[in-house]
Amino acid sequence: MSMKRKVSKHSPGTLFPGIVKILTRLKPSINIFFLAFLATISSVTYAQTGKYSLDLKNTTVKAALETVEKQSNYSFLYSEKIIDVNRVISISLQEATIENIISKIFEGTKVTFTIKRRQIVLTVPDVKSIPVNQTTKTISGKVTDVSGGPTQAVTVIVKGTTKGIITDADGNFTLANVPDDETLVFSFMGMSTQEIPVAGKTNINVTMQEESNIIDEVVVIAYGTVKKRDLTGSVSSVKSSDVNLSVASSIGHALKGKAAGLTIIQNSAQPGGGLDILIRGAGSVNASNQPLYIVDGFPIATLDQPGSGNERLDAGTQSILNFVNPNDISSVDVLKDASATAIYGARAAHGVVLITTKRGMTGNALVTYNTSFAIQKHANIFDVFGLKEWMGEKNESSWDMWMFENDIIPYGNRTLETAMLFPKNGVSYKLPYTDTQISNAGEGTDWVKLITRTGSIQQHNLSVRGGSEQTKYMVSMNYFDQKGIIKNSEMKRYTGKINLDQTISKYFKIGLNLTASRIDNDNTPLGGEQWEKSGLLRAAVQMGPHITAITENGEYPINPLLPTQPNPYSLLTVQDKGFMDRLLANINLTSEPVKGLIIKLNAGTDIAYQGRKTYMPKTTLHGALGGGIATINQSLN
């Protein structure tokens, strides 16, 4: 692979021209420089349909299992004493089930597995033999929760082995051939693991306890924070450690399936495309159903790319959270009931998404750098005919059309013999393509292949956190680049963030949150309209493989059956570039005059400078009719 130096189109030394304009209005000016690093690592992508893609090279079994856990929400239960987790493997699977992935990881070994709900138990048959003279028993019992209700799917295992079972719907279990001197281990996700010695017992009943660190977690709500044990409203909380941020352009894309009652649907195929985020479904038919977004206590606005004035160039929508670096986020709390309207008013009628970013901490500076690279591929977007298939179908359709025009049964009441002797308009049927022509035909034009490519997502993130008892800070920088599977589609993001917390006195604290971002969009015509407004995909599907993409003279042929539809290959010559420079800054003053009474004053600003430049050249059908069509649109919001 060759690498070329890419020259910036902006003024020398100016990475964020729009931010400069914004900061000029907000004296004094602030300059933020961004660093980009290159690294090569393995990539993993997750599909919401229950299929997974895994590409790992020279990694340990333990690392592979951890990767699967992060991507799939399954958890593995095994003993390192009998499972060789340090064995080095390489695995590459596309759109595989969880069973296929596990089988591939342990290919050539004796490891077997059992899947119960979201737990996967790894075992090795006959891994531990029982001495002949050792007494064994059949142990049975029931597992309940603190309220006395049965607990299903609790794993009961003999300690140090993989011999075990999972409780049934009534919480009951029976485990045979258990030695007297063994210990049973009871485990379940979200509950404390318990170890009970057998010690001659044949009946063991266990009450599972919730993990204290889970019920003591702090949840952000409209009025502040509260422990989960004291929470009465309807709130879903998601920690950054619970989601995969390596391939997500925004935290919104990474939240799919992570919070109950939260529905997320991407409504634009452009990289970084907009999201329909609904909390407990749609509440309005005509009005917007979007929730209110709060970042570090400050509401943010939805900003899409400016219009072009050319109805044939649709840039789609952009996610409201694209300007926020997902790696900076500590937690996301979704308020689903009406309590939030007490503070935020009618804007919170469709719920509130509260985003809290990471803060500084006491201690020496902690420098963190992470990078990721992933590949995106389409899997048979459209199953279109090759040239030979198309020619065969053309013969059949022309024959059906001739029968219809000549009123032949079943289209009319004439017989085939009559129509052949006396065809309407005196035109006898003629086969468009002979068998010889079909057999000698080449591959034709694969229009879908012409406009698609292997996409990629890469990001680099650098952060520094530290501070003292009085001053805490967090500084981060991020570079994100997503190249879509449709050619000429791309989104690049550069972000810089500063969080500062300063203790002024016993009663007063001050905090600063500053986020500066630059987003560059390369848009490709993906509109969902048809005919003369067709985008790349529709035009590619409707163009026959017998049509040449471009002639020797550099002309782009048009489909004679759809003369108003543009040649999809010509649409790749369209230039459509947008940008957004955004500054989100807020400062807060917190006072606690008496313990438990917190008074907080918050002030900030959210300013964005946007622009979009488009050019439809004369190589396109409608660009030629207009002599080339160019537009420029800029705005300060």
Phi, psi and omega per residue, in radians:
M1 nan 2.266 3.117
S2 -1.652 2.579 3.136
M3 -2.119 2.384 3.130
K4 -2.117 2.580 3.101
R5 -1.283 2.274 -3.114
K6 -1.736 2.104 -3.082
V7 -1.542 2.237 -3.140
S8 -1.183 2.487 3.114
K9 -1.526 -0.048 -3.139
H10 -1.574 3.067 3.138
S11 -1.114 2.597 -3.124
P12 -0.983 2.267 3.090
G13 1.426 0.046 -3.104
T14 -2.013 1.829 3.136
L15 -1.504 -0.568 -3.120
F16 -2.171 1.378 -3.103
P17 -1.052 -0.639 3.135
G18 -1.207 -0.666 3.123
I19 -1.106 -0.641 3.106
V20 -1.035 -0.754 3.122
K21 -1.100 -0.703 3.140
I22 -1.146 -0.806 -3.076
L23 -1.198 -0.465 3.080
T24 -1.086 -0.572 3.121
R25 -1.385 -0.270 -3.060
L26 -2.068 0.959 -3.094
K27 -0.823 2.544 -0.100
P28 -1.363 2.844 -3.102
S29 -1.373 2.677 -3.136
I30 -2.207 2.278 3.104
N31 -1.945 2.272 3.134
I32 -2.158 2.216 3.131
F33 -1.856 2.502 -3.086
F34 -1.971 2.526 3.094
L35 -1.959 2.520 3.082
A36 -2.217 2.386 3.133
F37 -2.151 2.665 3.113
L38 -1.994 2.438 3.090
A39 -2.682 2.797 3.118
T40 -2.124 2.131 3.106
I41 -2.429 2.972 3.075
S42 -1.330 2.825 -3.068
S43 -2.211 2.569 3.095
V44 -2.386 2.327 3.058
T45 -2.200 2.644 -3.037
Y46 -2.107 2.341 3.117
A47 -1.886 2.412 -3.074
Q48 -1.279 -0.154 -3.054
T49 -1.498 0.083 -3.083
G50 1.600 0.050 3.058
K51 -1.861 2.537 -3.056
Y52 -2.269 2.606 3.074
S53 -2.068 2.238 -3.043
L54 -2.275 2.295 3.118
D55 -2.444 1.617 -3.089
L56 -2.189 2.402 -3.119
K57 -2.207 2.293 3.063
N58 0.891 0.910 3.131
T59 -2.105 2.821 -3.140
T60 -1.424 2.782 3.094
V61 -1.062 -0.675 -3.139
K62 -1.081 -0.764 3.124
A63 -1.140 -0.652 3.121
A64 -1.130 -0.737 3.118
L65 -1.132 -0.699 3.106
E66 -1.107 -0.670 3.109
T67 -1.106 -0.763 3.117
V68 -1.106 -0.690 3.123
E69 -1.060 -0.766 -3.113
K70 -1.138 -0.648 -3.026
Q71 -1.517 -0.438 -2.955
S72 -2.006 -0.210 -3.084
N73 1.271 0.099 2.974
Y74 -1.434 2.659 3.053
S75 -2.142 2.491 -3.099
F76 -1.795 2.445 3.062
L77 -2.129 2.089 -3.116
Y78 -2.822 2.943 3.087
S79 -1.959 2.237 -3.140
E80 -1.231 -0.198 3.122
K81 -1.279 -0.455 -3.093
I82 -2.075 -0.266 3.086
I83 -1.836 2.108 -3.134
D84 -1.341 1.580 -3.086
V85 -1.479 -0.107 3.138
N86 -1.668 0.011 3.095
R87 -1.124 2.331 -3.090
V88 -1.553 2.291 -3.120
I89 -2.363 2.862 2.957
S90 -2.278 2.336 -3.071
I91 -2.495 2.397 3.112
S92 -2.467 1.904 -3.134
L93 -2.334 2.502 3.116
Q94 -2.108 2.238 3.064
E95 0.913 0.881 -3.114
A96 -1.825 2.693 3.080
T97 -1.354 2.883 -3.140
I98 -1.112 -0.576 3.106
E99 -1.136 -0.750 -3.140
N100 -1.124 -0.659 -3.119
I101 -1.155 -0.795 -3.132
I102 -1.125 -0.734 3.119
S103 -1.064 -0.661 -3.138
K104 -1.217 -0.678 -3.133
I105 -1.091 -0.692 -3.069
F106 -1.848 0.426 3.097
E107 -1.063 2.296 3.139
G108 1.496 0.073 3.098
T109 -2.017 3.091 3.132
K110 -1.681 0.133 -3.076
V111 -1.225 2.304 3.028
T112 -2.058 2.913 -3.100
F113 -2.517 2.706 3.071
T114 -2.289 2.304 -3.125
I115 -1.902 2.122 3.061
K116 -2.244 1.939 -3.076
R117 0.977 -2.021 -3.107
R118 -1.871 0.243 3.109
Q119 -1.939 2.403 3.127
I120 -2.118 2.029 -3.127
V121 -1.704 2.162 3.118
L122 -1.725 2.279 -3.100
T123 -2.367 2.851 3.003
V124 -2.240 2.042 -3.093
P125 -0.992 2.375 3.081
D126 0.970 0.685 -3.089
V127 -1.286 -0.453 -3.113
K128 -2.374 2.044 -3.130
S129 -1.515 2.668 -3.115
I130 -1.834 2.237 3.128
P131 -0.944 2.607 -3.050
V132 -1.048 -0.733 -3.044
N133 -1.512 0.017 -3.085
Q134 -1.436 2.362 -3.115
T135 -1.369 2.309 3.089
T136 -2.151 2.763 -3.113
K137 -2.392 2.842 2.958
T138 -1.721 2.076 -3.087
I139 -1.782 2.298 3.048
S140 -2.282 2.909 -3.129
G141 3.008 -3.002 -3.118
K142 -2.417 2.451 3.141
V143 -1.964 2.232 -3.133
T144 -2.240 2.924 3.033
D145 -1.655 -3.064 -3.045
V146 -1.136 -0.392 3.140
S147 -1.539 -0.058 3.135
G148 1.656 -0.053 3.138
G149 -1.372 2.633 -3.138
P150 -1.155 2.553 3.134
T151 -2.027 2.005 -3.098
Q152 -1.534 2.663 3.019
A153 1.174 0.410 2.991
V154 -1.329 2.313 -3.138
T155 -1.472 2.171 3.090
V156 -2.006 2.074 -3.008
I157 -2.406 2.535 3.051
V158 -1.306 2.148 -3.041
K159 -0.994 2.336 3.106
G160 1.468 -0.020 3.108
T161 -2.278 -3.139 3.023
T162 -1.930 0.278 3.084
K163 -1.353 2.078 -3.088
G164 -2.958 -3.080 -3.118
I165 -2.718 2.938 3.135
I166 -2.094 2.397 -3.096
T167 -1.130 2.620 -3.128
D168 -1.484 -2.957 -3.072
A169 -1.112 -0.409 3.121
D170 -1.673 0.098 3.141
G171 1.433 0.090 -3.094
N172 -1.499 2.699 3.068
F173 -2.610 2.681 3.033
T174 -2.448 2.213 -3.079
L175 -2.252 2.061 -3.051
A176 -1.618 2.778 3.034
N177 0.994 0.915 3.111
V178 -1.814 2.102 3.116
P179 -1.093 2.654 -3.102
D180 -1.109 -0.543 -3.040
D181 -1.613 0.221 -3.129
E182 -1.604 3.000 3.125
T183 -2.199 2.359 3.087
L184 -1.640 2.378 -3.140
V185 -1.938 2.155 3.131
F186 -1.892 2.145 -3.094
S187 -2.452 2.588 3.099
F188 -2.781 2.451 -3.093
M189 -1.042 2.239 3.120
G190 1.578 -0.038 3.139
M191 -2.213 2.721 -3.104
S192 -1.254 2.383 3.100
T193 -1.281 2.390 -3.134
Q194 -2.123 2.477 3.094
E195 -2.066 2.113 -3.099
I196 -2.103 2.059 3.085
P197 -1.149 2.482 3.112
V198 -1.205 -0.944 3.017
A199 0.839 0.731 3.057
G200 1.501 -0.088 -3.107
K201 -1.342 2.598 3.042
T202 -1.953 -0.210 3.118
N203 -2.304 2.138 -3.123
I204 -2.254 2.055 3.062
N205 -1.891 2.389 -3.026
V206 -2.282 2.439 3.024
T207 -1.908 2.026 -3.110
M208 -1.397 2.433 3.137
Q209 -1.933 2.427 3.082
E210 -1.173 2.531 3.112
E211 -1.180 2.268 -3.070
S212 -1.131 -0.538 -3.099
N213 -1.236 -0.338 3.113
I214 -1.442 -0.830 -3.099
I215 -1.314 -0.240 3.085
D216 -1.679 0.067 3.094
E217 -1.067 2.558 3.136
V218 -1.611 2.256 3.134
V219 -1.943 2.343 3.105
V220 -1.455 2.227 3.067
I221 -2.197 -3.138 -3.038
A222 -1.044 -0.638 -3.069
Y223 -1.526 -0.175 -3.110
G224 2.652 -2.166 3.123
T225 -2.302 2.728 3.135
V226 -2.676 2.641 3.076
K227 -1.297 2.620 -3.130
K228 -1.013 -0.627 -3.101
R229 -1.121 -0.447 -3.103
D230 -1.763 0.052 -3.047
L231 -1.350 2.237 3.132
T232 -1.971 -0.435 -3.134
G233 -1.397 3.042 3.133
S234 -1.598 1.809 -3.062
V235 -2.375 2.348 2.990
S236 -1.918 2.299 -3.096
S237 -2.085 2.312 3.139
V238 -2.227 2.183 3.084
K239 -1.538 2.664 -3.138
S240 -1.079 -0.491 -3.141
S241 -1.257 -0.232 -3.113
D242 -1.575 -0.115 -3.074
V243 -2.162 2.763 3.119
N244 -1.620 1.955 -3.079
L245 -1.761 -0.030 -2.995
S246 -1.239 -0.471 -3.086
V247 -2.161 0.248 -3.098
A248 -1.692 2.254 3.095
S249 -1.277 -0.425 3.083
S250 -2.600 2.853 3.134
I251 -1.130 -0.462 3.114
G252 -1.069 -0.735 3.122
H253 -1.156 -0.531 -3.092
A254 -1.447 -0.218 -3.073
L255 -1.499 -0.061 -3.103
K256 -0.996 2.161 3.096
G257 1.324 0.160 -3.062
K258 -1.768 -0.265 -3.093
A259 -2.328 2.278 3.141
A260 -1.117 2.382 3.109
G261 1.431 0.026 -3.113
L262 -1.877 2.034 3.133
T263 -1.876 2.220 -3.096
I264 -2.215 2.125 3.139
I265 -2.282 2.207 3.095
Q266 -1.352 2.230 -3.068
N267 -1.869 0.093 3.110
S268 -2.468 2.404 -3.117
A269 -1.496 -0.066 3.099
Q270 -1.190 2.595 3.030
P271 -0.955 2.308 -3.056
G272 1.298 0.353 -3.052
G273 -1.003 2.723 -3.070
G274 -1.129 2.780 -3.096
L275 -2.176 2.412 2.911
D276 -1.623 1.819 -3.138
I277 -1.833 1.986 -3.085
L278 -2.038 2.341 3.085
I279 -1.836 1.977 -3.086
R280 1.041 0.693 3.033
G281 1.429 -3.108 -3.119
A282 -1.480 2.263 -3.134
G283 -1.790 -0.112 -3.104
S284 -2.472 2.538 -3.141
V285 -1.503 -0.772 -3.043
N286 -1.758 -0.606 -3.092
A287 -1.488 3.016 3.139
S288 -1.219 2.534 3.089
N289 -1.924 0.201 -3.079
Q290 -1.295 2.442 3.087
P291 -1.303 3.022 3.049
L292 -1.563 2.361 -3.130
Y293 -1.874 2.261 3.129
I294 -2.142 2.109 3.110
V295 -1.948 2.002 -3.119
D296 0.902 0.749 3.054
G297 1.479 0.068 -3.076
F298 -2.166 2.228 3.140
P299 -1.190 2.510 3.113
I300 -2.086 2.751 -3.081
A301 -1.770 2.704 3.053
T302 -1.472 2.179 -3.114
L303 -2.280 2.029 3.050
D304 -1.750 2.976 3.099
Q305 -1.132 2.528 3.112
P306 -1.056 2.665 3.072
G307 -1.190 2.794 -3.109
S308 -1.791 -0.276 -3.039
G309 1.411 -0.117 3.109
N310 -1.930 1.867 -3.032
E311 -1.118 -0.227 3.132
R312 -1.543 -0.054 3.119
L313 -2.067 1.717 -3.107
D314 -1.841 2.003 -3.125
A315 -1.467 -0.053 -3.118
G316 1.220 -2.844 -3.139
T317 -1.921 2.899 3.098
Q318 -2.162 2.543 3.117
S319 -1.114 2.380 -3.136
I320 -1.083 -0.395 -3.065
L321 -1.762 0.204 -3.111
N322 -1.069 -0.536 -3.045
F323 -1.379 -0.156 3.140
V324 -1.666 2.258 3.090
N325 -1.256 2.021 -3.114
P326 -1.009 -0.492 -3.128
N327 -1.230 -0.278 3.115
D328 -1.466 -0.178 -2.993
I329 -1.488 2.334 3.100
S330 -1.629 -0.760 -3.123
S331 -2.751 2.759 3.054
V332 -2.247 2.179 3.123
D333 -2.068 2.262 -3.086
V334 -1.889 2.007 3.109
L335 -1.585 2.076 -3.000
K336 -1.908 -0.112 -3.140
D337 -1.907 -2.976 -2.996
A338 -1.505 -0.001 -3.068
S339 -1.119 -0.544 -3.094
A340 -1.168 -0.437 -3.130
T341 -1.151 -0.306 3.112
A342 -1.098 -0.493 3.133
I343 -1.832 -0.816 -2.997
Y344 -1.643 -0.092 3.064
G345 1.272 -2.688 -3.045
A346 -1.115 -0.389 3.130
R347 -1.066 -0.422 -3.101
A348 -1.672 0.269 -3.085
A349 -1.078 -0.519 -3.134
H350 -1.796 0.384 3.112
G351 1.719 2.986 -3.105
V352 -2.366 2.377 3.028
V353 -1.912 1.937 -3.099
L354 -1.738 2.097 -3.126
I355 -1.936 2.164 3.131
T356 -1.989 2.194 -3.131
T357 -1.615 2.888 -3.101
K358 -1.199 2.574 -3.133
R359 -2.013 3.007 3.063
G360 -1.258 3.011 -3.119
M361 -2.552 2.768 3.137
T362 -1.309 2.340 3.111
G363 2.294 -3.098 3.131
N364 -1.136 2.740 -3.115
A365 -1.066 2.276 3.096
L366 -1.878 1.980 -3.123
V367 -1.724 2.194 -3.116
T368 -2.196 2.276 3.051
Y369 -2.263 2.303 3.049
N370 -2.445 2.658 -3.127
T371 -2.497 2.758 3.106
S372 -2.653 2.674 3.081
F373 -2.511 2.233 -3.124
A374 -2.329 2.702 3.126
I375 -2.002 2.420 3.092
Q376 -2.015 2.338 3.094
K377 -2.338 2.541 3.046
H378 -1.570 2.566 3.132
A379 -2.020 1.671 3.094
N380 0.903 1.130 3.114
I381 -0.942 -0.865 3.110
F382 -2.402 2.309 3.118
D383 -1.573 1.545 -3.065
V384 -1.755 2.796 -3.133
F385 -1.252 2.506 2.859
G386 -1.361 3.067 -3.043
L387 -1.079 -0.807 -3.112
K388 -1.123 -0.731 3.096
E389 -1.103 -0.734 -3.129
W390 -1.095 -0.723 3.137
M391 -1.124 -0.676 3.086
G392 -1.126 -0.757 3.106
E393 -1.165 -0.583 3.099
K394 -1.107 -0.709 3.081
N395 -1.058 -0.790 -3.123
E396 -1.156 -0.779 -3.107
S397 -1.171 -0.599 3.125
S398 -1.203 -0.613 3.083
W399 -1.160 -0.750 3.084
D400 -1.095 -0.690 3.132
M401 -1.148 -0.698 3.134
W402 -1.149 -0.678 3.082
M403 -1.118 -0.699 3.127
F404 -1.135 -0.794 -3.107
E405 -1.166 -0.428 -3.121
N406 -1.765 0.227 3.052
D407 0.971 0.682 3.138
I408 -1.453 2.481 3.115
I409 -0.934 2.301 0.184
P410 -1.613 0.048 -3.118
Y411 -1.333 -0.359 -3.137
G412 -2.692 -2.695 -3.097
N413 -2.017 0.180 3.124
R414 -1.566 2.587 3.066
T415 -1.487 2.806 3.134
L416 -1.109 -0.664 -3.124
E417 -1.100 -0.757 3.135
T418 -1.096 -0.769 -3.119
A419 -1.142 -0.636 3.125
M420 -1.178 -0.618 3.124
L421 -1.351 -0.650 -3.080
F422 -2.291 1.255 3.141
P423 -1.180 2.583 3.102
K424 -1.145 2.493 -3.118
N425 1.072 0.181 3.096
G426 1.227 0.276 -3.083
V427 -1.785 1.934 3.094
S428 -1.358 2.732 -3.123
Y429 -1.224 2.395 3.093
K430 -2.286 2.206 -3.138
L431 -1.178 2.170 -3.134
P432 -1.032 -0.703 -3.070
Y433 -2.338 2.342 3.082
T434 -1.465 2.879 3.108
D435 -1.068 -0.605 3.121
T436 -1.158 -0.748 3.127
Q437 -1.104 -0.682 -3.126
I438 -1.185 -0.763 -3.113
S439 -1.177 -0.502 -3.140
N440 -1.560 -0.060 -3.109
A441 -1.209 2.618 3.103
G442 -1.504 -2.700 -3.120
E443 -1.396 -0.415 -3.088
G444 1.341 -2.955 -3.108
T445 -1.692 2.115 3.050
D446 -1.616 1.617 -3.028
W447 -1.149 -0.661 3.135
V448 -1.119 -0.731 3.127
K449 -1.144 -0.572 -3.123
L450 -1.124 -0.566 -3.023
I451 -1.807 -0.014 -3.127
T452 -1.994 2.919 -3.129
R453 -2.730 3.072 2.996
T454 -1.427 2.039 -3.128
G455 -1.413 2.950 3.138
S456 -2.623 2.660 3.059
I457 -2.323 2.198 3.052
Q458 -2.369 2.613 3.068
Q459 -2.624 2.698 3.085
H460 -2.359 2.284 -3.065
N461 -2.322 2.249 3.120
L462 -2.225 2.250 3.136
S463 -2.421 2.641 3.096
V464 -2.303 2.180 3.136
R465 -2.265 2.488 3.110
G466 3.061 -2.868 3.089
G467 2.426 -3.057 3.129
S468 -2.050 -3.024 3.123
E469 -1.125 -0.519 -3.101
Q470 -1.633 -0.573 -3.057
T471 -2.275 2.202 3.094
K472 -2.228 2.515 -3.067
Y473 -2.471 2.709 3.003
M474 -2.517 2.152 3.137
V475 -2.188 2.331 -3.134
S476 -2.478 2.725 3.058
M477 -2.431 2.501 -3.053
N478 -2.501 2.466 2.988
Y479 -2.191 2.242 -3.120
F480 -2.290 2.357 -3.128
D481 -2.449 2.087 3.090
Q482 -2.122 2.079 3.045
K483 -1.773 2.072 -3.075
G484 -1.247 2.904 3.125
I485 -1.336 -0.268 2.991
I486 -1.575 2.256 -3.076
K487 -0.995 2.589 3.107
N488 1.247 0.158 3.075
S489 -1.834 2.243 -3.067
E490 -2.815 2.599 2.997
M491 -2.346 2.243 3.047
K492 -2.075 2.457 3.120
R493 -2.329 2.354 3.026
Y494 -2.116 2.167 -3.140
T495 -2.305 2.615 3.023
G496 -2.388 2.435 -3.078
K497 -2.439 2.471 3.050
I498 -2.296 2.154 2.986
N499 -2.047 2.232 -3.079
L500 -2.325 2.284 3.085
D501 -2.168 2.204 -3.076
Q502 -2.238 2.176 3.043
T503 -1.528 2.034 -3.093
I504 -1.500 -0.806 3.139
S505 -2.672 -2.975 3.140
K506 -1.106 -0.497 -3.028
Y507 -1.904 -0.214 -3.037
F508 -2.243 2.429 3.034
K509 -2.346 2.621 3.113
I510 -2.235 2.474 -3.129
G511 -2.311 2.556 3.135
L512 -2.244 2.298 3.058
N513 -2.196 2.113 -3.097
L514 -2.327 2.163 3.109
T515 -2.243 2.145 3.060
A516 -2.082 2.332 -3.087
S517 -2.477 2.700 3.049
R518 -2.317 2.185 3.102
I519 -2.106 2.212 3.056
D520 -1.952 2.211 -3.137
N521 -2.009 2.276 2.899
D522 -1.844 1.950 -3.076
N523 -1.720 2.568 3.050
T524 -2.162 2.563 -3.062
P525 -1.134 1.811 -3.108
L526 -2.114 0.355 -3.075
G527 -0.980 2.630 -3.124
G528 -1.566 0.124 3.137
E529 -1.313 3.095 -3.136
Q530 -2.297 -3.085 -3.094
W531 0.994 -2.201 -3.052
E532 -1.234 -0.257 3.130
K533 -1.757 0.221 -3.095
S534 -1.064 2.468 3.033
G535 -1.544 -3.029 -3.078
L536 -1.020 -0.838 -3.022
L537 -1.178 -0.829 -3.132
R538 -1.103 -0.765 -3.135
A539 -1.106 -0.648 -3.125
A540 -1.171 -0.685 -3.121
V541 -1.226 -0.592 -3.043
Q542 -1.579 -0.070 3.080
M543 -1.530 2.291 -3.130
G544 -1.286 2.633 -3.133
P545 -1.223 -0.159 3.135
H546 -1.448 -0.120 -3.115
I547 -1.647 2.341 3.136
T548 -1.332 2.447 -3.129
A549 -1.149 -0.764 3.138
I550 -2.635 2.440 -3.109
T551 -1.479 3.018 3.105
E552 -1.116 -0.417 3.140
N553 -1.534 0.087 3.128
G554 1.420 0.271 3.121
E555 -1.644 2.648 -3.117
Y556 -1.895 1.820 -3.077
P557 -1.081 2.672 3.121
I558 -1.898 2.586 3.080
N559 -1.171 2.035 -3.100
P560 -1.083 -0.420 3.112
L561 -1.420 -0.322 3.099
L562 -2.325 1.265 -2.996
P563 -1.176 -0.286 3.131
T564 -1.625 -0.106 -3.103
Q565 -1.550 2.341 -3.094
P566 -1.257 2.701 2.999
N567 -1.211 2.111 -3.074
P568 -1.054 -0.579 3.140
Y569 -1.174 -0.534 3.114
S570 -1.229 -0.463 -3.133
L571 -1.190 -0.290 3.084
L572 -1.270 -0.190 3.095
T573 -1.527 -0.104 3.115
V574 -1.230 2.435 3.073
Q575 -1.930 2.164 -3.132
D576 -2.514 1.759 -3.056
K577 -2.151 2.288 3.090
G578 -2.184 2.814 3.091
F579 -2.600 2.753 3.036
M580 -2.555 2.131 2.987
D581 -1.807 2.176 -3.020
R582 -2.317 2.455 3.099
L583 -2.236 2.076 3.055
L584 -2.022 2.015 -3.085
A585 -2.385 2.363 3.028
N586 -2.595 2.659 -3.138
I587 -2.261 2.459 -3.122
N588 -2.331 2.565 3.088
L589 -2.086 2.131 -3.074
T590 -2.028 2.339 3.113
S591 -2.276 2.416 3.073
E592 -2.213 1.415 -3.078
P593 -1.094 -0.644 3.057
V594 -2.319 2.681 -3.074
K595 -1.064 2.223 3.130
G596 1.663 -0.289 3.105
L597 -1.850 1.916 -3.092
I598 -2.000 2.199 3.093
I599 -1.958 2.196 -3.066
K600 -2.258 2.229 3.079
L601 -1.919 2.186 -3.041
N602 -2.209 2.272 3.096
A603 -2.441 2.509 -3.121
G604 -2.929 -3.046 -3.139
T605 -2.572 2.612 3.100
D606 -2.311 1.808 -3.048
I607 -2.140 2.412 3.138
A608 -2.386 2.388 3.037
Y609 -1.979 2.077 -3.029
Q610 -2.127 2.713 3.086
G611 -2.737 2.728 3.103
R612 -2.648 2.315 3.124
K613 -2.172 2.263 3.136
T614 -2.265 2.637 3.060
Y615 -2.594 2.096 3.050
M616 -1.809 1.798 -3.007
P617 -1.283 3.013 -3.123
K618 -1.281 -0.096 3.048
T619 -1.252 -0.328 3.100
T620 -1.605 2.791 -3.085
L621 -1.039 -0.871 -3.063
H622 -1.486 -0.420 3.003
G623 -1.139 -0.651 3.108
A624 -1.168 -0.677 3.128
L625 -1.136 -0.520 3.136
G626 -1.740 0.105 -3.117
G627 1.189 0.433 -3.066
G628 1.611 2.175 -3.057
I629 -2.105 2.084 -3.131
A630 -2.138 2.507 3.094
T631 -2.420 2.616 3.043
I632 -2.371 2.267 -3.136
N633 -2.424 2.216 3.125
Q634 -2.363 2.600 -3.134
S635 -2.700 2.687 3.071
L636 -2.097 2.022 -3.074
N637 -1.910 nan nan
